[in-house]
Amino acid sequence: MPRRPRPKWPAEINGHRLHPESLMMSYGYRPEWSEGALKCPIFQTSTFVFQSAEEGKRFFELAYGLREPQRAEQLGLIYSRLNNPDLEILEDRLTLWDEAEEAAVFQSGMAAICTTLLTFLRPGDVVLHSEPLYGGTDYLIKRILPEWGIQPVGFLAGASEEEIRARIAAAGIADRIRVLYVETPANPTNRLVDLQACARITRDLGQSARPALLLVDNTFLGPLWQHPLKHGADLVLYSATKYIGGHSDVIAGAVLGKSELVKAIKATRTFTGSMAEPWTGWLLLRSLETLKIRMERQARNAHRVADFLAEHPKVEKVYYLGHLQPSDPQWEVFQRQCESPGAMISFEIRGGEAEAFRFLNCLKLIKLAVSLGGTESLAEHPATMTHADVPPEEQRRIGIRENLVRLSVGIEHPADLILDLEQALEAV
Ligand SMILES: *Cc1c(COP(=O)(O)O)cnc(C)c1O
C-alpha cells in the first residue's frame, strides 16, 4: 500500500512561513487519499492489510527495530496499537504549536505521564519535581514510583535557581537525578517555575551515560501561551483533555520533543497499550481547528473576571498571572516564558471552607466540576477535591488554603460570568 507522505515543515507560501492555526485544518492530510473527503475520515480499524508477506516482514523489522530505516522509509501501518492514520495526523499537527520534532498521543494525560516516566526511570533513580503537582501525578511520583525504588524529591514552585541547587546539594542526589519534572504554572496556585533555570540545572545533573531530562507538564498554558521546548525542556507533556480537547468530552494526553526521545516513549507505548484510539484522535483533530480562538477568548474573559474578583470586598486574594507586579520576582519569569496569563484563576474568599462551599453551591451558570480548559467555565475547591489526597499540613505548605477556589474560565460572555460570580459572592 503506498504510504501517506509525511508533511513538510515549515509549511510556507512564497517563502512566508504559515502559522499553526492556518494549518490545523489541512496539515498532514490530503483529500485525494480518501476519495476527496475534505475531512480526514476516522480510520476505525484495529489492523491493516499487508500487500504481501514481504511487505509485512519489512514493516515489522522497522517497528521492532530489527534494522535501520532506509532513506525516507516510513513505518508502515500494522495494527492500531502501534500506529493509525488519525493518530499520526494528530501527532503531526500537534508538533506545530510547540515546534517539536515529534509527538506521541495517549488515551489520557496520566497515560502520557506514566508511559514517559516508565521509559526513562529505573530503580535507584531520583525524580526531582516541583510542587504542587497535579493530584494524579503527585500520587504516581510519591506513592507508586517509590515502590519501584524511584525516589521523589520536591521543591516549591517559585523557588530560585540557588534554592533548587541548594536542595539538590543538601539531599546529596545530584548524580542520581534522571528526571526533573516540572509543572508551571503550578496547579492551583499559579506559581511559576523558571524553565531556563531548570534547564541549566538539568544540564549539570545525571551521569554521562544517562543524562538528566527536563520534563514539563504544559497543560495550563500550552500549547498556545508557553513553549517549554524553546526554554530548554527535553519533553513537553499535556493532558489533552484540557485546552487541546477543549470541550470536556474526551480524555487524552500527549508528549512532544526530540524524535529520539519520543520514539523511545512510543516503543513503551506499544507495549503498555496506552495509545489513544482512532475516535479520540479524530475528536482532537476537530478540536485543534478552534484551539487558538478558544484560548484567546478564554484568556480575554479571564482578565475581565480576575479584575472583577480583585476588586470584590469578599475576595481576599486572587492568584492570576495577569496581576503580577514588576516588584514580584515571578514577574520577570512570566515576561520571559509566558505569552499570556491564560485562563486559570484561583482566589481566596474571606472565611474558610463553609464560605467557599456556599459560593460554589450558589453558582448558576458556572458549573461545579473538576477539570479545566473547556468551552464552559468550571469552579472547584482544591483542598477537598483535586488536591484532597494531599495531607492538610502539606496543603498549607504549598499554599492550598480552605478558602481557595479554582476557576477555569470558558468562552461565555464575560458579563454573564461576572453576573454569576457576583450573585454567588453576594450569597456568601
Ligand atoms: C488533568 C491533568 C493531568 C492528567 O490528565 P488526564 O487527561 O486527566 O489523565 C495532568 N496534569 C495536569 C496539569 C492536569 O491538569
The ligand as an SDF file (V2000), in Angstrom:
LIG
                    3D

 15 15  0  0  0  0  0  0  0  0999 V2000
   -5.7460   16.8310   34.1150 C   0  0  0  0  0  0  0  0  0  0  0  0
   -4.2900   16.9550   34.2670 C   0  0  0  0  0  0  0  0  0  0  0  0
   -3.4530   15.8360   34.1470 C   0  0  0  0  0  0  0  0  0  0  0  0
   -3.9900   14.4380   33.9240 C   0  0  0  0  0  0  0  0  0  0  0  0
   -4.6170   14.3240   32.6820 O   0  0  0  0  0  0  0  0  0  0  0  0
   -5.8030   13.2820   32.3660 P   0  0  0  0  0  0  0  0  0  0  0  0
   -6.1160   13.5840   30.9430 O   0  0  0  0  0  0  0  0  0  0  0  0
   -6.9230   13.5830   33.3080 O   0  0  0  0  0  0  0  0  0  0  0  0
   -5.2690   11.9240   32.5820 O   0  0  0  0  0  0  0  0  0  0  0  0
   -2.0860   16.0450   34.2580 C   0  0  0  0  0  0  0  0  0  0  0  0
   -1.5720   17.2690   34.5010 N   0  0  0  0  0  0  0  0  0  0  0  0
   -2.3420   18.3630   34.6310 C   0  0  0  0  0  0  0  0  0  0  0  0
   -1.7150   19.6720   34.8980 C   0  0  0  0  0  0  0  0  0  0  0  0
   -3.7280   18.2440   34.5220 C   0  0  0  0  0  0  0  0  0  0  0  0
   -4.4930   19.3240   34.6690 O   0  0  0  0  0  0  0  0  0  0  0  0
  1  2  1  0
  2  3  1  0
  2 14  2  0
  3  4  1  0
  3 10  2  0
  4  5  1  0
  5  6  1  0
  6  7  2  0
  6  8  1  0
  6  9  1  0
 10 11  1  0
 11 12  2  0
 12 13  1  0
 12 14  1  0
 14 15  1  0
M  END
$$$$
